[in-house]
Amino acid sequence: MPPASTKASTTVGAAPSSPDLLSPGAPGYRRMSFALLAAGMATFALLYSTQALLPAVSADFGVTAGAASWTVSAATGALALCVLPLSALSERFGRTTVMNASLAVAVVVGLLVPFAPNVEWLVALRAVQGAALAGLPASAMAFLAEEVRPKALVGAIGLFVAGNSIGGMSGRIVTGWVAQLAGWRVALAAVGVMALVCALVFRALLPKARHFTPGTLNPLALAKTVRGHLADPLLLRLYAIGALFMTVFGAVYTVIGYRLVEEPFGLAQGVIGSIFLVYLVGTVSSAAAGKLVARLGRRGALYLAVTTTAAGLLLSLSDALTAVLLGLVLITAGFFAGHAVASSSVSRTAKTGRAQASALYQSAYYLGSSAGGTLGAVAFHAGGWGGTALLGLLAVLGVVSITLYGTHAARSQERRLAAAAA
């Protein structure tokens, strides 16, 4: 490992034996949990603030579903592109500094978004907002990896992901009902105010980092760390799994509003926003990811997640509203469980450059969201909901294939080690 003066991205974090690492019941753990829950809420509420409003945005600006979907895809795509450089800044200036600055800028932009005069300005502002939010996810994962005991890491990251689900749910419900009463611009302003409150809670509650070791901004060291992560077969599989899970999620939740506003459903905007209450299922499944891994192992938990997601996609093909809602429940539960397992596995696998390892996962994850949103809208335009569901099933098949390959590779390595020992 390079000396401290040159390590741009090789912070190892606290050793597992450090006595003051946070764990459930320890001083500071509860404050940290609530702080990161608030950060997760603000991140997803802002990032996907226009998703439930796409039919209204399409109608107001006179654009297609595909064009309106860029108000979501631009934000997630910009986040994916910026998460790595901002994670490098967190190695130099600290996780908490970068997280607070990122959230502050995103909130300010969120309060400007409602005043966008046309769809082009709306997409541009959303891209800036996504870029600002890029400082949160990877830095949060690295902060947890450095400050929390390894045995409690999956559960702690699950709580952060649970905050994502609560933020995504509450943001969509608020925008749905406010848009029905006062229009989509007022709805976006309401989300901006909600995110401002979350940002203030986060700043007030987050404990100081006790195990962060700052490094210098060294592009060569950063490139070396990134190359090392991209050369790790396990990390590459985890990145692909995160991208494919988010492709499903991005496609489904970008398009579902268009489907439910049409016949045979014909639901009002506020009712469609309330559909996102199913995010509560994601809150539970992500928080329970640690228990799933303990009982089934990482691959077993992933198999359960993809099976649940696939079952939900198939159920959603029905024209019965009850079946569609149950399908959304299963898709949401499977996605959040799979995401929590994959993201926590990245934090545990990377021994150096944890912020960059998490940043690469987040890049893949949000590129999957951007691709899913745009391709899901295109598939819906070409083949209706069946086209969107087919896209999701193909992504699920990709997760299954990667997990099966990982299982085969692990067993082959065990056999080689056993033969060498013999």
C-alpha positions as CSV (number, residue, x, y, z in Angstrom):
1,M,0.0,0.0,0.0
2,P,1.4,3.5,-0.8
3,P,2.4,5.7,2.0
4,A,-0.1,8.0,3.6
5,S,1.2,11.1,1.7
6,T,0.3,9.6,-1.7
7,K,-2.7,7.5,-1.1
8,A,-5.6,9.1,-2.9
9,S,-7.9,6.2,-2.6
10,T,-6.5,3.5,-0.4
11,T,-7.9,4.3,3.0
12,V,-8.4,1.0,4.7
13,G,-10.6,2.2,7.6
14,A,-10.7,0.9,11.1
15,A,-9.4,-2.6,11.9
16,P,-12.1,-5.1,12.9
17,S,-10.5,-5.2,16.4
18,S,-10.9,-1.5,17.1
19,P,-12.9,-1.3,20.4
20,D,-14.7,1.9,19.5
21,L,-16.3,0.7,16.3
22,L,-20.1,1.3,16.3
23,S,-22.5,-1.5,16.8
24,P,-26.2,-1.8,17.8
25,G,-26.6,-0.6,21.3
26,A,-23.3,1.3,21.4
27,P,-23.3,5.1,22.0
28,G,-23.6,7.0,18.7
29,Y,-25.0,4.1,16.7
30,R,-28.6,5.3,17.0
31,R,-27.6,8.8,16.0
32,M,-25.7,7.6,13.1
33,S,-28.6,5.4,12.0
34,F,-31.1,8.2,12.1
35,A,-28.7,10.6,10.3
36,L,-28.1,8.2,7.4
37,L,-31.7,7.3,7.3
38,A,-32.4,11.0,6.8
39,A,-29.7,11.3,4.1
40,G,-31.1,8.2,2.3
41,M,-34.6,9.7,2.4
42,A,-33.4,13.0,0.9
43,T,-31.3,11.3,-1.8
44,F,-34.1,9.2,-3.2
45,A,-36.8,11.8,-2.7
46,L,-34.8,14.4,-4.7
47,L,-33.3,11.9,-7.3
48,Y,-36.7,10.5,-8.3
49,S,-38.8,13.6,-7.6
50,T,-40.2,13.8,-11.2
51,Q,-40.8,10.0,-11.6
52,A,-44.4,10.0,-10.3
53,L,-45.1,13.2,-12.2
54,L,-44.0,12.1,-15.7
55,P,-47.6,11.9,-17.1
56,A,-48.2,15.5,-15.9
57,V,-44.9,16.7,-17.2
58,S,-45.6,15.1,-20.6
59,A,-49.0,16.8,-20.7
60,D,-47.8,20.2,-19.7
61,F,-44.8,20.4,-22.0
62,G,-46.4,18.3,-24.8
63,V,-43.6,15.7,-24.9
64,T,-43.6,11.9,-25.2
65,A,-43.0,9.5,-22.3
66,G,-39.5,8.9,-23.6
67,A,-38.7,12.6,-23.6
68,A,-40.2,13.1,-20.1
69,S,-38.3,10.1,-18.8
70,W,-35.0,12.1,-19.3
71,T,-36.0,14.2,-16.3
72,V,-35.2,11.0,-14.3
73,S,-32.5,9.5,-16.4
74,A,-30.5,12.7,-16.6
75,A,-30.3,12.9,-12.8
76,T,-29.3,9.2,-12.3
77,G,-26.9,9.3,-15.3
78,A,-25.2,12.4,-13.9
79,L,-24.9,10.8,-10.5
80,A,-23.3,7.7,-12.1
81,L,-20.7,9.8,-13.9
82,C,-19.8,12.0,-10.9
83,V,-19.9,9.5,-8.0
84,L,-16.3,8.4,-8.6
85,P,-14.6,11.8,-8.6
86,L,-16.6,12.9,-5.6
87,S,-15.7,9.8,-3.7
88,A,-12.1,10.7,-4.4
89,L,-12.7,14.1,-2.8
90,S,-14.1,12.3,0.3
91,E,-10.8,10.5,0.6
92,R,-9.1,13.9,1.0
93,F,-11.6,16.1,2.7
94,G,-13.6,13.5,4.7
95,R,-16.8,11.5,4.3
96,T,-18.9,13.9,6.4
97,T,-17.7,17.0,4.7
98,V,-18.5,15.7,1.2
99,M,-21.9,14.3,2.2
100,N,-23.0,17.6,3.8
101,A,-21.8,19.7,0.9
102,S,-23.4,17.4,-1.7
103,L,-26.8,17.3,0.1
104,A,-26.8,21.1,0.5
105,V,-26.2,21.8,-3.2
106,A,-28.8,19.2,-4.2
107,V,-31.4,20.8,-1.9
108,V,-30.7,24.3,-3.4
109,V,-31.1,23.0,-6.9
110,G,-34.2,21.1,-5.8
111,L,-35.8,24.5,-4.8
112,L,-35.0,25.9,-8.2
113,V,-36.3,22.9,-10.3
114,P,-40.0,23.9,-10.0
115,F,-39.2,27.1,-12.0
116,A,-37.9,25.3,-15.1
117,P,-39.5,27.1,-18.1
118,N,-39.4,24.1,-20.4
119,V,-38.4,20.4,-20.5
120,E,-34.9,21.2,-21.7
121,W,-34.2,23.4,-18.6
122,L,-35.9,20.8,-16.4
123,V,-33.6,18.1,-17.7
124,A,-30.5,20.3,-17.3
125,L,-31.4,21.2,-13.7
126,R,-32.1,17.6,-12.8
127,A,-28.7,16.6,-14.2
128,V,-27.0,19.2,-11.9
129,Q,-29.0,17.8,-9.0
130,G,-28.0,14.3,-9.8
131,A,-24.3,15.3,-10.0
132,A,-24.6,17.0,-6.6
133,L,-26.2,13.9,-5.0
134,A,-23.2,11.8,-6.2
135,G,-21.3,12.7,-3.1
136,L,-23.6,10.9,-0.8
137,P,-24.0,7.2,-1.7
138,A,-20.3,6.1,-2.0
139,S,-19.2,8.3,0.9
140,A,-22.0,6.9,3.1
141,M,-21.0,3.3,2.3
142,A,-17.3,4.1,3.0
143,F,-18.2,5.9,6.3
144,L,-20.1,2.9,7.5
145,A,-17.3,0.5,6.5
146,E,-14.9,2.5,8.5
147,E,-17.1,3.3,11.6
148,V,-19.2,0.1,12.1
149,R,-18.2,-3.3,13.3
150,P,-18.0,-5.8,10.3
151,K,-20.7,-8.0,11.8
152,A,-23.1,-5.1,11.9
153,L,-22.2,-3.7,8.5
154,V,-24.9,-5.4,6.4
155,G,-27.6,-4.2,8.9
156,A,-26.2,-0.6,9.0
157,I,-26.1,-0.4,5.2
158,G,-29.6,-1.9,5.1
159,L,-30.8,1.0,7.2
160,F,-29.3,3.5,4.8
161,V,-31.0,1.6,1.9
162,A,-34.2,1.6,4.0
163,G,-33.9,5.4,4.0
164,N,-33.7,5.3,0.2
165,S,-37.0,3.4,0.1
166,I,-38.7,5.7,2.6
167,G,-37.5,8.8,0.7
168,G,-38.6,7.3,-2.6
169,M,-42.0,6.4,-1.2
170,S,-42.7,9.7,0.6
171,G,-41.4,11.8,-2.2
172,R,-43.7,10.1,-4.8
173,I,-46.8,10.2,-2.5
174,V,-46.2,13.9,-1.7
175,T,-45.7,14.8,-5.4
176,G,-48.7,12.7,-6.5
177,W,-51.3,14.3,-4.2
178,V,-49.8,17.8,-4.3
179,A,-49.7,17.6,-8.1
180,Q,-53.4,16.6,-8.2
181,L,-54.3,19.6,-6.0
182,A,-51.8,22.3,-7.1
183,G,-49.8,21.1,-10.1
184,W,-46.5,19.3,-10.6
185,R,-44.4,22.5,-10.0
186,V,-45.8,22.9,-6.5
187,A,-45.3,19.2,-5.9
188,L,-41.5,19.5,-6.8
189,A,-41.3,22.5,-4.4
190,A,-42.8,20.4,-1.6
191,V,-40.1,17.7,-2.2
192,G,-37.4,20.3,-2.0
193,V,-38.7,21.5,1.4
194,M,-38.9,17.9,2.7
195,A,-35.3,17.3,1.5
196,L,-34.2,20.5,3.3
197,V,-35.5,19.2,6.6
198,C,-33.8,15.9,6.1
199,A,-30.5,17.7,5.3
200,L,-30.7,19.6,8.6
201,V,-31.4,16.5,10.5
202,F,-28.5,14.7,8.9
203,R,-26.1,17.6,9.7
204,A,-27.3,17.7,13.3
205,L,-27.2,14.0,14.1
206,L,-24.3,12.5,12.2
207,P,-21.4,11.7,14.6
208,K,-17.9,12.7,13.8
209,A,-15.7,10.1,11.9
210,R,-13.2,8.5,14.2
211,H,-11.5,6.2,11.9
212,F,-11.0,8.2,8.7
213,T,-7.4,8.8,7.5
214,P,-7.2,11.6,4.9
215,G,-5.1,11.1,1.8
216,T,-4.0,13.5,-1.0
217,L,-5.7,13.8,-4.3
218,N,-3.4,11.8,-6.5
219,P,-4.9,10.9,-9.9
220,L,-2.3,8.1,-10.5
221,A,-3.1,6.5,-7.2
222,L,-6.8,6.8,-7.9
223,A,-6.4,5.2,-11.3
224,K,-4.4,2.4,-9.8
225,T,-7.1,1.7,-7.2
226,V,-9.9,1.8,-9.7
227,R,-8.0,-0.6,-12.0
228,G,-7.5,-2.9,-9.1
229,H,-11.2,-3.0,-8.3
230,L,-12.1,-3.5,-11.9
231,A,-9.7,-6.4,-12.1
232,D,-11.4,-8.1,-9.2
233,P,-13.9,-10.7,-10.6
234,L,-16.1,-10.7,-7.5
235,L,-16.4,-6.9,-7.5
236,L,-17.2,-6.9,-11.2
237,R,-20.0,-9.4,-10.6
238,L,-21.4,-7.3,-7.8
239,Y,-21.3,-4.2,-10.0
240,A,-23.2,-6.0,-12.7
241,I,-25.8,-7.3,-10.3
242,G,-26.4,-3.8,-8.9
243,A,-26.8,-2.4,-12.4
244,L,-29.2,-5.1,-13.5
245,F,-31.4,-4.9,-10.4
246,M,-31.7,-1.1,-10.9
247,T,-32.5,-1.6,-14.6
248,V,-35.6,-3.5,-13.5
249,F,-36.5,-1.0,-10.8
250,G,-35.9,2.1,-13.0
251,A,-38.0,0.6,-15.9
252,V,-40.9,-0.4,-13.7
253,Y,-41.3,2.8,-11.7
254,T,-40.6,5.2,-14.6
255,V,-43.4,3.6,-16.6
256,I,-46.0,2.5,-14.0
257,G,-47.6,5.9,-13.8
258,Y,-48.3,5.9,-17.6
259,R,-49.8,2.4,-17.3
260,L,-52.1,3.2,-14.3
261,V,-53.4,6.5,-15.8
262,E,-54.6,4.6,-18.9
263,E,-57.5,2.2,-19.1
264,P,-58.5,-0.3,-17.7
265,F,-57.2,1.5,-14.6
266,G,-57.7,5.2,-15.2
267,L,-56.3,6.3,-11.8
268,A,-56.0,9.9,-10.7
269,Q,-52.5,11.4,-10.1
270,G,-52.9,11.4,-6.3
271,V,-54.0,7.7,-6.2
272,I,-51.0,6.8,-8.5
273,G,-48.7,8.6,-6.0
274,S,-50.2,6.5,-3.2
275,I,-49.2,3.3,-5.0
276,F,-45.7,4.1,-3.9
277,L,-46.6,3.1,-0.4
278,V,-45.3,-0.3,-1.5
279,Y,-41.9,1.2,-0.9
280,L,-42.5,0.3,2.8
281,V,-41.9,-3.3,1.7
282,G,-38.5,-2.3,0.5
283,T,-37.8,-0.6,3.8
284,V,-38.5,-3.9,5.5
285,S,-36.6,-6.2,3.0
286,S,-33.5,-4.0,2.9
287,A,-33.3,-3.7,6.7
288,A,-33.7,-7.6,6.9
289,A,-30.9,-8.2,4.4
290,G,-28.4,-9.0,7.1
291,K,-30.6,-11.7,8.5
292,L,-31.2,-13.2,5.1
293,V,-27.4,-13.3,4.4
294,A,-26.9,-15.0,7.8
295,R,-29.5,-17.6,7.1
296,L,-29.0,-18.2,3.4
297,G,-25.6,-16.9,2.6
298,R,-24.9,-14.0,0.1
299,R,-25.8,-16.1,-3.0
300,G,-28.8,-17.7,-1.4
301,A,-30.2,-14.2,-0.5
302,L,-29.6,-13.1,-4.1
303,Y,-31.4,-16.1,-5.5
304,L,-34.4,-15.3,-3.2
305,A,-34.3,-11.6,-4.3
306,V,-34.3,-12.4,-8.1
307,T,-37.0,-15.0,-7.7
308,T,-39.2,-12.5,-5.8
309,T,-38.6,-9.8,-8.5
310,A,-39.4,-12.2,-11.4
311,A,-42.6,-13.3,-9.8
312,G,-43.6,-9.7,-9.3
313,L,-42.9,-8.9,-13.0
314,L,-45.1,-11.8,-14.1
315,L,-47.9,-10.8,-11.8
316,S,-47.8,-7.2,-13.0
317,L,-48.9,-8.4,-16.5
318,S,-52.4,-8.9,-15.2
319,D,-55.2,-6.3,-15.9
320,A,-56.5,-6.7,-12.4
321,L,-55.3,-3.8,-10.2
322,T,-54.9,-6.1,-7.2
323,A,-52.5,-8.4,-9.1
324,V,-50.6,-5.4,-10.4
325,L,-50.2,-4.0,-6.9
326,L,-49.0,-7.4,-5.5
327,G,-46.6,-7.5,-8.4
328,L,-45.2,-4.1,-7.4
329,V,-44.8,-5.3,-3.8
330,L,-42.8,-8.3,-4.9
331,I,-40.6,-6.3,-7.3
332,T,-39.9,-3.8,-4.6
333,A,-39.1,-6.3,-2.0
334,G,-36.8,-8.3,-4.3
335,F,-35.0,-5.2,-5.6
336,F,-34.2,-3.6,-2.2
337,A,-33.1,-6.9,-0.7
338,G,-30.8,-7.6,-3.7
339,H,-29.4,-4.1,-3.6
340,A,-28.7,-4.2,0.1
341,V,-26.9,-7.6,-0.2
342,A,-24.8,-6.6,-3.3
343,S,-23.8,-3.1,-1.9
344,S,-22.8,-4.5,1.5
345,S,-20.8,-7.3,-0.2
346,V,-18.8,-4.6,-2.1
347,S,-17.9,-2.9,1.2
348,R,-16.8,-6.1,2.7
349,T,-14.9,-7.3,-0.4
350,A,-12.8,-4.2,-0.9
351,K,-9.9,-4.1,1.6
352,T,-8.5,-0.8,0.2
353,G,-10.1,2.1,-1.5
354,R,-13.5,1.4,-0.1
355,A,-14.9,4.7,-1.2
356,Q,-13.8,4.0,-4.8
357,A,-15.2,0.4,-4.6
358,S,-18.5,1.8,-3.4
359,A,-18.4,4.6,-6.0
360,L,-17.9,2.1,-8.9
361,Y,-20.9,0.1,-7.5
362,Q,-23.0,3.3,-7.4
363,S,-21.9,4.2,-10.9
364,A,-23.1,0.9,-12.2
365,Y,-26.2,1.0,-10.1
366,Y,-27.3,4.4,-11.3
367,L,-26.3,3.8,-14.9
368,G,-28.7,0.8,-14.6
369,S,-31.4,3.2,-13.3
370,S,-30.8,5.6,-16.2
371,A,-30.8,2.8,-18.8
372,G,-33.8,1.2,-17.2
373,G,-35.9,4.4,-17.2
374,T,-35.2,5.3,-20.8
375,L,-35.3,1.7,-22.2
376,G,-38.4,1.0,-20.1
377,A,-40.2,4.0,-21.6
378,V,-39.1,3.0,-25.1
379,A,-40.3,-0.6,-24.5
380,F,-43.6,0.7,-23.2
381,H,-44.1,2.9,-26.3
382,A,-43.3,-0.1,-28.5
383,G,-45.1,-2.9,-26.8
384,G,-47.0,-1.6,-23.8
385,W,-46.5,-2.9,-20.3
386,G,-45.6,-6.3,-21.7
387,G,-42.5,-4.7,-23.3
388,T,-41.4,-3.1,-20.1
389,A,-41.9,-6.4,-18.1
390,L,-39.9,-8.3,-20.7
391,L,-37.0,-5.9,-20.3
392,G,-37.2,-6.5,-16.6
393,L,-37.2,-10.2,-16.9
394,L,-34.2,-10.1,-19.2
395,A,-32.3,-8.1,-16.5
396,V,-33.4,-10.6,-13.8
397,L,-32.1,-13.4,-16.0
398,G,-28.8,-11.6,-16.2
399,V,-28.6,-11.5,-12.3
400,V,-29.3,-15.2,-12.2
401,S,-26.6,-16.0,-14.7
402,I,-24.0,-13.9,-12.9
403,T,-24.9,-15.5,-9.5
404,L,-24.7,-19.0,-10.9
405,Y,-21.4,-18.2,-12.5
406,G,-20.1,-16.9,-9.2
407,T,-21.3,-20.1,-7.4
408,H,-19.5,-22.2,-10.0
409,A,-16.3,-20.1,-9.7
410,A,-16.3,-20.4,-5.9
411,R,-16.8,-24.2,-5.9
412,S,-14.0,-24.6,-8.5
413,Q,-11.7,-22.5,-6.4
414,E,-12.6,-24.7,-3.3
415,R,-11.8,-27.8,-5.3
416,R,-8.4,-26.4,-6.4
417,L,-7.5,-25.4,-2.9
418,A,-8.5,-28.8,-1.6
419,A,-6.4,-30.6,-4.3
420,A,-3.4,-28.4,-3.5
421,A,-3.7,-29.1,0.2
422,A,-3.9,-32.9,-0.5
